[in-house]
Amino acid sequence: MKALRFERDPIRFGAARVASGLRPGSGARYGPLELVDDDPPELPGPDWVRIRTRLSGICGSDLATVDGRSSRWFEPIVSFPFVPGHEVVADLPAADPVAADPVAAEPASSEPRSQRVVLEPVLGCVARGVAEPCSACAAGHLGGCELLAHGRLDAGLQTGFCCDTGGGWSTELVAHPSQLHPVPTGMADEAAVLVEPTACAVHGALRARVRPGDTVALIGAGTLGLLTLAALRRFAPEATVIIGAKHPHQRDLARELGAQVVVEADELARAVRRRTGTQVLGSHATRRLTGGAEVTIDCVGSADSLATALAVTRPTGRVVMVGMPGVLRADLTPLWQREIELVGAYAYGTEALPGPDGAPSGETARTFDLAFDLVDSAGLGRLLSATYPLERATDAIAHAAEAGRRGAVKIAFDPRT
């Protein structure tokens, strides 16, 4: 099989970090990522299946890894060499004797059942074959799995970061049936590849616990920011969403997806001030609002975005970090002095759905089911801007790293080309 493989090579990892400091995405050229022709991964167990990649997205965590900027926090829960790629739509070969297992729990239908599947990449207790699931997996929150280096698999928080599973940046990988979701017959691959990042956005929007009438400040209008906006409009329709977007095409898409207030990125604080009727304190270097948004969602994960989030959130408000941060240098004084709640939002599982007043309704749903519906109803497949063959990995990653500047949103690999 063809695959883009990431090796444990500290020297090339360092070279990637240096190169990416000059131009984002340059790590693909100088780092430890290379195209190989290798044997497919072995099946970790008799219930596992092989899937063949149709499309696999390039996300922010992938870019951080390739550019040598991922946090060392991940070292104990990643195993080398691994094939990146966790946003995957794939074919489940009909000849596979267990091909029906992943969809066995789905409602019966008279329509022909598609063999296309979307991967839910988190390698939780069920996929690992752990006899007694951890408390997080038992509660349906796969992202909080406590046993990411246990069971029948080597360490790996997700497919795409585990040497035993392979990843989507290849022609073939392996998956546990519990990870696979059938793609509806009428859904295009270009939409299906957005389901996994949409699930992350849905989880983040629900973690925000937005109530009717709240003002929500949304930082970042790349893929994750726009998907989170779509999720907010679905699950918090009576809130006012103010989004700061750096590029013109991002602002156009934000309006299409339902943001009530769309401004340039550096105008976000002013827009929040106008909406909430708050005042400004301090000079340029220390400027902040006396009040602010009830909820701020950071879809960037940088030191600057976190500082902005803390500056535009009212006392006792909530900041939700959906974008993956790295090692940040941040002044947390406002977090303390204003008693702001800082919340992380990683992955997905089972969601507690809000009622009309924003409080938990008592109903639950799988995040991926909500994501499939949102991708379809909001037409989120339009966010896929370009696909590349594996042989053009350098071009693909450069495009993804500079997507906003180049008028794009989501970039993906198509290993079939």
C-alpha positions, 0 to 999 in steps of 0.5 A: 500500500502507499502511505505517508509515514511519520517516523520518530526522528528528533533531528528531522522533527527539529528541522521541520520546526525551524522550517515551519517558523519561516513558512507554515507547512514547510515541515512536510518538506524537511521533517520525518514524513515520507511517502512509502510503499509498505505492507498494510497493518495487520488486523489487531484482532479477529473482529477488526476489518480493513478499509480503503481510504477514499478521502482523508482530511488534513486538520490542525493537529496534523499540521502541528505534528508535521510542522514539529509544533505538537505538544510533548504532552502527546508523547506517551499516547502516540506510537511510532511509526504512524500514518497520520489521518483521522478524518476519513471516509473509506470503503468497507470491502463487501467481500469482507466476512464481517463487513456487516458488523459495523452497521448491524445496530443500525435500523433496518432499511429497504434501501441498498446499504452503502459500503462507504463508512466514516471513521470515528478515530478515537481508540477507546476501551472497546476498540482496545479490547479492554474487558472492563471499560474505564469510567469515561468510555462507560459514560460515553465520552470516548475523548476522555478514555483513561486507557490509551496505552492499554489493551491489544493496541500500542499507545495511540489516542486516535487512529492516525497516531497509532502504529498498529492501525495505520491512518487515512493518509494511505490507501488502506488501514484497519479499524474496529467495527465500533469505529465505523459509521455508514455513510448515507447513500445520498451523501457525497464523499466531499461531505462525508469527510467533514463528519469527523471535524463536525463531530468535534465542533458539535461537542464543543458547541454543546460543551459551551452550554449556551443559553437563549439570549447569550452573546457568543464570541467565536474566535477563528473562521477556519474549518473548525470555526465555521463548523462550530458556527454551524453547530451553534446555530443548530443547538443554540439558535436564540443566541447571538454569535459574533465571529471574527474572521481574518479573510474575506471568503471566511466572512462570506461563509460565516454569514451564509452559516448564520452568524449575526455579526461578522467582523474582521478578526481584530474588530472582535472586541469592539463588536462584543463591546457594542453588542453587550453595551460594556465599557473599555478599560486600559491603554492599547497594551492592556485594553479590555472590556469591563463586561463582555460575552457570556461565552467565548469559543476559541477555535484557534488555540494560540496565545493571542487567541486565548488572550483575546478570549479572556479579554472579551468574556464577561466576569463569571463567563465561560471560555471554551477551547475547541482549537488544539493549543500547544505550549502557550505563554498566557497571562491568566490573571483575568481568568482568576480576577474575573472568575472565568471558567476555562473549558476544554472540548476534545473529541466526542462520544455521547452528548447531553442535548439541551432543552429550549432553555439551554439546560439539559433536556435529559435526552442524549445522542451520539455525536456522530449522528448529530454530525451526519445530520448537521453536515447534510442539512447545512451543506457543509461539504462546500467547505472542502476546497481541494484534494491531492494525491499522496504523491503531492503531500508537500503541496497539500500540506502547504495549501492546508497550512495557508488555507485562509490566505489562499481562499480555501477552507478544508484540504484533503488527500485522495489516495485513489488518484 
